[in-house]
Amino acid sequence: MRITNATIRAVNGLTARWAGAVSGGTVFSAAGVWPLLAFLADGAGGAARTELADAVGLPAGEAAAAGRELLGGLREIRGLDSALGLWTERTLELREEWEAGLPAQARGVLTGRPEDDAAALDAWARKRTDGRISRLPADLGKGTELVVASALALRTEWFRPFTDGFLQPDAGPWLHRELRGLHRDTVLLDRVGVADTPHGAVTELKVLGTTGVDVHLLLGEERMSAGQVLGAGVDVLARRVRAVPGHELPYGEAGPGLRVSRERSGVPSPPSLHVTTVAFDLAADHDLLGLHELFGLSSARDARRPHFPGISDRPLCVGSARQSATAAFGALGFRAAAVTAFTGVAAGLPDLRHLTTTIEAVFDRPFGFLALHRTSRLVLAAGWITDPEPFGEDGYDEDESPDAW
């Protein structure tokens, strides 16, 4: 199933807005949140419907169809496993129109016993993410009437592996730290580029995966924030900003972490790109209600009144909204996973939320990444790296046959 440009723009737009709200090292997946918001928007009413539609970036009446389209498109991406789950309290009757818009295999039943329900939902999360996420990030209680969740598990291997090594930066926030460095050479200079944005220059390095999923590393000027750097990466994907490719860059300091020079050689040799970066393995948990305005949940979280007449006759509000995400970048490939869960509770009940030429590209200080489907340019995961792996730690160790980058 083809994902339309309107849906891709909407999901990537949410990625950029979310990036503007993050701080510190983190990983997140707007592609995991967006379809859930779309289905909620379809069943919402009043102010909640308007706010959710704004967050989704599409009219509420079109949101469910776009959510189904996205889920169908995700299932066709090689190396990506995705799933949607819906669990309801036994006596909760859903409106047929809304339920019919969800995948048939998504339905499950809540027993009303929080410990038993949590165990079942945690098993679902582990199965759907190949064990990378051990529990469903949902606040379950006696008043939980509905849980809707998504899971993504992404895996790709590099066409050409990096070489593991040692890296000790001589400047910046990682000064003198002994890090697990990754190194690679290529004659394909267009794998790197520099974008001139309103906030500053950003260097983009494309690392191509064998499944059609790539990871773009993004290094901005030191004064730039994570949101500005990741937002620039999304703008480059949308072609709102051009990244000047390596073979067009001038000699000298061409961009952040990027130097182009002319060197003497004893034998004829083509231009080359030398890449140095770091391995990373990170995990993050996000309370989406803490960013309720960003996700269109300001009204929907108000337990004093119902907000989802299109889902059920029973008064409902959003009790919790959370995401757990992981990402690992190593010599042989990249893996990421995300599980997102929304719980619905009865409106009016207590709120239960409390729970080259030669080009040197060096990523040796905090930088961002976007993992995306190469053909559609849909961003599947994004993050900001502040704490790379120390030297000596085991990294991505699956077998792989290198080909050409």
VOGU-3710 file (C-alpha; in Angstrom, 3 decimals, decimal comma):
1> mritnatira> 0,000/0,000/0,000  1,416/3,358/-1,000  1,648/6,027/1,702  0,471/9,343/0,269  2,621/12,446/0,373  0,061/14,169/2,620  0,439/11,448/5,265  4,233/11,456/5,005  4,289/15,249/5,429  1,980/14,963/8,442
11> vngltarwag> 4,072/12,276/10,181  7,401/13,959/9,428  5,924/17,278/10,562  5,085/15,704/13,925  8,669/14,388/14,070  10,018/17,923/13,617  7,657/19,441/16,211  8,441/16,720/18,734  12,169/17,233/18,153  11,706/20,873/19,133
21> avsggtvfsa> 10,421/19,783/22,545  13,121/17,231/23,479  16,168/17,771/25,658  19,145/15,541/26,372  19,874/12,224/24,716  16,698/10,568/23,485  14,968/8,488/20,818  11,355/8,707/19,704  9,028/7,620/16,912  6,318/9,938/15,620
31> agvwpllafl> 5,361/7,129/13,228  4,357/5,128/16,308  2,210/7,899/17,795  0,603/9,344/14,673  -1,807/6,494/13,725  -3,113/6,338/17,297  -3,787/10,073/17,269  -5,507/9,644/13,894  -7,888/6,977/15,203  -8,615/9,030/18,327
41> adgaggaart> -9,327/12,107/16,192  -11,814/10,075/14,140  -13,748/9,130/17,279  -13,440/12,428/19,143  -15,936/15,258/19,459  -15,915/18,912/20,462  -12,644/20,618/21,322  -10,784/17,298/21,546  -11,624/16,560/17,899  -10,292/19,931/16,777
51> eladavglpa> -7,086/19,639/18,812  -6,364/16,080/17,692  -6,955/17,000/14,042  -4,476/19,876/14,408  -1,895/17,505/15,903  -2,456/14,937/13,150  -2,274/17,619/10,468  -5,360/16,373/8,614  -9,133/16,939/8,950  -10,601/14,609/11,586
61> geaaaagrel> -12,896/13,046/8,996  -9,867/11,943/6,948  -7,705/10,842/9,875  -8,814/7,210/10,262  -8,354/6,444/6,563  -4,877/7,996/6,700  -4,085/5,971/9,826  -5,062/2,741/8,037  -3,029/3,814/5,023  0,039/4,415/7,183
71> lgglreirgl> -0,266/1,068/8,971  -0,660/-0,698/5,617  2,375/1,092/4,210  4,499/0,264/7,253  3,748/-3,441/6,833  5,304/-3,324/3,363  8,646/-1,828/4,474  11,336/-4,520/4,538  13,008/-4,872/7,887  10,113/-3,214/9,733
81> dsalglwter> 7,525/-5,086/11,788  4,507/-3,088/12,914  1,317/-3,875/14,791  -1,729/-2,199/16,288  -3,492/-3,499/19,387  -6,841/-2,617/20,960  -8,035/-3,973/24,288  -11,342/-3,059/25,948  -13,108/-3,776/29,207  -15,603/-6,620/28,656
91> tlelreewea> -18,724/-4,492/28,881  -17,465/-1,570/26,785  -19,364/-1,471/23,499  -17,548/0,254/20,639  -19,304/1,989/17,794  -19,244/-0,283/14,761  -18,064/2,467/12,410  -15,003/3,213/14,529  -14,120/-0,407/15,300  -14,446/-1,362/11,626
101> glpaqargvl> -11,627/1,031/10,786  -9,119/-0,915/12,904  -7,222/-4,032/11,767  -9,325/-7,135/12,431  -6,580/-8,888/14,380  -6,129/-5,964/16,761  -8,896/-6,744/19,286  -8,313/-8,041/22,795  -10,145/-7,983/26,127  -9,143/-6,505/29,492
111> tgrpeddaaa> -9,928/-8,706/32,483  -10,199/-5,837/34,936  -7,332/-7,335/36,961  -4,475/-4,844/36,431  -1,651/-7,303/37,145  -2,990/-9,930/34,727  -3,716/-7,330/32,059  -0,257/-5,801/32,419  1,380/-9,216/32,003  -0,583/-9,888/28,810
121> ldawarkrtd> 0,117/-6,460/27,327  3,814/-6,675/28,242  4,031/-10,017/26,430  2,480/-8,372/23,361  5,069/-5,574/23,460  7,979/-8,024/23,778  6,714/-10,173/20,911  6,101/-7,215/18,593  9,539/-5,646/19,198  11,728/-8,780/19,179
131> grisrlpadl> 12,272/-8,332/22,904  13,799/-4,859/22,625  10,994/-3,369/24,724  9,923/-5,501/27,671  6,726/-3,793/28,758  3,823/-1,833/27,357  4,067/1,767/28,635  0,463/1,961/29,862  -0,951/3,013/33,224  -3,450/0,277/33,997
141> gkgtelvvas> -5,909/0,492/36,874  -9,380/-0,573/37,895  -10,835/2,306/35,877  -9,061/1,458/32,602  -11,707/0,771/29,974  -9,676/0,873/26,779  -6,056/0,523/25,665  -4,920/1,242/22,115  -1,264/0,666/21,261  1,174/0,499/18,371
151> alalrtewfr> 4,495/-1,310/18,075  7,359/-0,850/15,616  10,517/-2,944/15,333  13,093/-1,808/12,763  16,206/-3,642/11,681  18,639/-2,984/8,842  22,235/-3,915/8,043  24,689/-1,618/6,298  25,669/-2,324/2,698  29,229/-1,790/3,870
161> pftdgflqpd> 30,080/-2,220/7,555  32,043/0,250/9,605  35,320/-0,707/11,230  35,238/-0,747/15,025  37,928/1,306/16,696  38,901/3,774/19,373  37,899/7,438/19,446  38,961/10,069/21,980  37,728/13,562/21,017  40,187/16,373/21,667
171> agpwlhrelr> 37,497/19,042/22,034  33,821/19,508/22,823  31,471/17,849/25,341  33,104/14,422/24,832  36,624/15,733/25,457  39,036/12,923/26,453  36,258/10,326/26,740  37,286/6,873/25,476  34,543/6,005/23,006  33,695/3,150/20,672
181> glhrdtvlld> 34,490/4,759/17,353  33,245/3,662/13,947  35,223/4,354/10,769  34,524/3,919/7,064  35,878/5,119/3,700  34,008/5,461/0,411  34,479/7,081/-2,984  30,808/8,174/-3,014  31,082/11,804/-1,983  27,346/12,449/-2,233
191> rvgvadtphg> 26,814/10,395/0,936  27,631/13,607/2,812  26,227/17,100/2,347  25,814/20,451/4,068  22,515/22,307/4,456  22,413/26,037/5,126  19,406/26,645/7,396  18,068/29,775/9,138  19,501/28,451/12,422  22,920/27,479/11,079
201> avtelkvlgt> 24,735/24,908/8,945  24,000/21,198/9,332  26,124/18,334/8,023  24,126/15,309/6,863  25,671/11,851/6,442  23,585/9,103/4,782  24,240/5,529/5,914  22,404/3,157/3,572  20,791/-0,051/4,788  20,124/-3,269/2,887
211> tgvdvhlllg> 16,348/-3,206/3,534  15,646/0,173/1,981  15,813/1,841/5,403  18,631/4,360/5,900  19,958/6,363/8,844  20,919/10,008/8,364  23,366/11,411/10,928  22,997/15,153/11,478  25,649/17,420/13,013  24,815/21,076/13,485
221> eermsagqvl> 26,781/24,063/14,664  27,579/23,840/18,373  25,113/26,596/19,274  22,182/24,789/17,606  19,598/22,860/19,607  18,486/19,281/19,011  15,190/20,533/17,632  16,888/22,864/15,166  19,235/20,138/13,898  16,593/17,426/13,580
231> gagvdvlarr> 14,142/19,922/12,089  16,754/20,769/9,461  17,023/17,083/8,633  13,265/16,880/8,077  13,411/20,005/5,895  16,105/18,388/3,746  13,941/15,275/3,336  11,004/17,462/2,282  13,298/19,331/-0,132  12,506/22,630/1,563
241> vravpghelp> 16,255/23,007/2,137  18,992/21,706/-0,178  21,986/19,847/1,175  24,991/20,647/-1,042  26,562/17,248/-1,847  30,173/16,453/-1,072  31,460/16,750/-4,628  30,216/20,381/-4,788  31,643/21,531/-1,457  34,491/24,077/-1,333
251> ygeagpglrv> 37,906/23,329/0,115  38,410/24,036/3,783  35,924/23,855/6,665  32,860/23,078/4,582  30,412/22,393/7,406  30,149/21,227/11,017  32,647/18,415/11,520  33,478/18,486/7,822  36,748/19,418/6,137  37,512/19,231/2,402
261> srersgvpsp> 41,165/19,216/1,411  43,482/18,365/-1,471  46,174/15,862/-0,551  49,210/14,520/-2,387  49,267/10,802/-3,228  51,991/8,503/-4,520  49,539/6,781/-6,873  46,474/8,004/-8,772  43,413/7,693/-6,558  39,808/8,870/-6,767
271> pslhvttvaf> 38,293/11,400/-4,352  37,268/9,789/-1,082  35,140/10,356/1,978  36,509/9,297/5,375  33,831/8,955/8,051  34,325/8,817/11,806  31,392/8,515/14,155  30,415/6,710/17,374  28,320/3,693/18,221  25,273/4,283/20,374
281> dlaadhdllg> 22,607/2,265/22,152  19,929/4,277/23,907  16,433/4,002/25,298  13,887/6,623/26,313  10,430/6,822/27,848  8,050/9,648/26,987  4,953/10,878/28,816  2,947/12,303/25,924  0,510/14,016/28,279  3,450/16,075/29,487
291> lhelfglssa> 3,407/17,536/25,947  -0,393/17,506/25,644  -0,547/20,594/23,435  1,901/19,088/20,931  -0,136/15,889/20,636  -3,588/17,496/20,703  -4,495/15,959/24,050  -5,232/19,048/26,148  -9,017/18,628/26,125  -9,008/14,846/25,737
301> rdarrphfpg> -7,260/14,366/29,104  -9,960/16,293/31,014  -11,812/13,643/33,026  -14,711/15,939/33,877  -16,459/15,378/30,534  -16,572/12,812/27,688  -14,540/13,412/24,536  -14,982/10,370/22,281  -18,626/9,930/21,268  -17,477/8,351/18,014
311> isdrplcvgs> -15,739/5,502/19,878  -18,416/4,501/22,393  -21,621/5,672/24,044  -19,811/5,333/27,355  -18,127/8,606/28,432  -14,358/8,346/27,858  -11,267/10,506/28,238  -7,535/9,822/27,801  -6,092/8,507/31,053  -2,470/8,061/29,965
321> arqsataafg> -0,363/8,350/26,817  3,199/7,041/26,756  5,924/5,789/24,456  8,996/3,635/25,089  11,658/3,642/22,361  15,123/2,222/21,742  17,800/2,626/19,063  21,190/0,988/18,501  23,746/2,035/15,847  26,776/-0,182/15,391
331> algfraaavt> 29,413/-1,349/12,955  27,089/-3,717/11,102  23,683/-2,081/11,259  20,886/-0,298/13,060  17,991/-1,471/15,203  15,144/0,515/16,713  11,844/-0,215/18,412  8,957/1,808/19,793  5,783/0,936/21,660  3,145/3,625/22,161
341> aftgvaaglp> 0,029/3,200/24,300  -3,015/5,309/25,107  -5,462/4,327/27,840  -9,063/5,446/27,995  -10,831/5,835/31,311  -14,384/6,681/32,169  -14,901/10,437/32,167  -15,838/11,691/35,623  -13,722/9,077/37,438  -10,528/10,091/39,296
351> dlrhltttie> -7,617/10,817/36,995  -5,368/7,711/36,958  -2,352/9,293/35,155  -0,218/9,547/38,272  1,318/6,572/38,032  36,831/13,854/-2,584  39,149/15,218/-3,050  39,301/14,014/0,581  36,467/14,800/2,905  36,733/14,167/6,607
361> avfdrpfgfl> 33,375/13,848/8,393  33,695/13,566/12,178  30,722/13,184/14,527  32,510/13,555/17,858  30,017/15,682/19,790  26,234/15,512/20,280  24,365/14,918/17,026  20,992/13,797/15,766  19,753/10,967/13,593  16,746/10,173/11,427
371> alhrtsrlvl> 15,927/6,585/10,430  13,786/6,686/7,309  12,304/4,650/4,510  14,481/5,512/1,525  11,772/5,523/-1,153  8,972/7,405/0,630  11,287/9,474/2,897  8,997/8,653/5,848  10,851/9,099/9,160  10,417/5,969/11,302
381> aagwitdpep> 12,570/6,974/14,276  14,605/9,985/15,368  16,946/10,829/18,193  19,690/12,943/19,719  22,961/11,376/20,845  24,636/12,741/23,981  26,047/9,557/25,558  27,714/7,253/23,011  29,046/3,806/23,871  32,382/3,711/25,706
391> fgedgydede> 35,287/1,901/24,102  35,364/-1,832/24,796  31,591/-2,416/24,991  30,090/-5,058/22,743  28,020/-3,594/19,941  25,857/-4,757/17,095  27,169/-8,265/16,509  24,895/-9,973/13,968  26,450/-11,787/11,004  26,549/-9,811/7,777
401> spdaw> 28,008/-10,065/4,303  29,335/-6,645/3,269  28,558/-5,444/-0,196  28,950/-1,872/-1,530  27,917/1,272/0,346
//
